Amino acid sequence: MIRQYLRRAWRTLLPILYARTRFRLFLKAAFGDIDLRVQQLASMTDYFSPLVRPIPIRAPFGDSMLVVAPHQDDEIIGCGGALALQVRAGRAAFVAILQDGADGYEELGMTREALSTLRNEESRRAVAQLGIEPPLFTGYADLRANMAAATDALRRILVERKVDALFVPWMLDGHPDHRTANYIAADAIRDLPRDIRVFAYEVWGLTVPNVIVVIDEAIEQKLAMLSSFTFANKAIDYMQSTKGLNMYRTRLLGSGMSRYAECFFEAPRTEYVELADRVRLSENPAVADGVRRGAVEPPRSGA
C-alpha cells in the first residue's frame, strides 16, 4: 500500500519537477536581450509552447489575492474565473484599477470625469456579484506619467492587505498600459520583505502559460460579471471573445478534463521582477545597451 502511494506521488511530482526545470530554461532563453516586438510576436504565436507546458492548479491561490487591472474590465476578462474561485474557497480577494479608463472621452462627447465614473460603476457592479468590496481606483489619466505615485499606492495596498497572490496582465501584452502596470507592480513588490506569487493573466495577447486553472464551475459567474461592462461590450463583444479564449485554452489539458480554463504565467517575486526589468529595458534599446555596458542604471518607476 505504501509503495502504491509513493508511486502515485512520484507520478504526480515528476511532471511538476520536469516542468519547473523546463520553465527555468525558458526564462534564460526567452527573455534575453531581444527586441520587445520579437518577444510579443513569439508569445502571440505560441512559439514557446514546446518549452513550457502548464500545470493545473486550484484555488485558493493564497490567503489574500489582489488583481491589478490597468483598466476597468481587464480584471474579469483575464482572471474573473480565478477571482470567483478564490472567493468560493473562502479567502480574501481584492481588485485595484490603475488608470481612469477614460481615453477617447472627447470622441464620445463626454467629459473625462463622466466616462471614468461610468466605467468605475461597471467595475463595482461586476465584483459586487462576488460579494467582495468595490475595487480600489487610483484614477490616473496617464499611467506612464504617474508611475512613481502608482507604485507607492500599490505598495500600500499590498502591505495593508497582506497580499500573497498578485494577478497582473501578461507583461508582453500589446497594450502599453498593460506593460506599464507590470513595471509598477514590479517596483511595488521589489523590496517587500516576503515572497509573493505573481500570476500574469491574458487580455489582449496570449501569455506563456506555466499554470492553468479549470473554471468550469465559475464560467457562468464570470460571464455574468462581464455583462456588467455595458460600455465596453458595445465596442467589442468581450463576453463572446473571452468565453472563446477560455474554451480554446482547454486544449492544453487532457480530453474531457475541462470545458473552460484560464491560463497564467506564474513566477516568484524575484524572478518576476527580473523579467519585468528585462522587458522594460527592451522597450528602450539605447538604455538596454547602456545597462549591458554598465554605464546606465536599470530604470525604475519615476526614473
Secondary structure, DSSP 8 states (H G I E B T S, - for coil): -HHHHHHHHHHHHHHHHHHHHHHHHHHHHHSSS--HHHHHHHHHTTTTTTT---EE--S---SEEEEEESSTTHHHHHHHHHHHHHHHTT-EEEEEEEE---TTTTTTT--HHHHHHHHHHHHHHHHHTTT----EEEEESSTGGGHHHHHHHHHHHHHHTT--EEEEE-TT-SSHHHHHHHHHHHHHHTT-SS--EEEEE-SSS----SEEEE-GGGHHHHHHHHTT-HHHHHHS-HHHHHHHHHHHGGGGS-TTS-S-EEEEEEEEHHHHHHHHHHHHHHT-HHHHHHHHTTSS----TT-
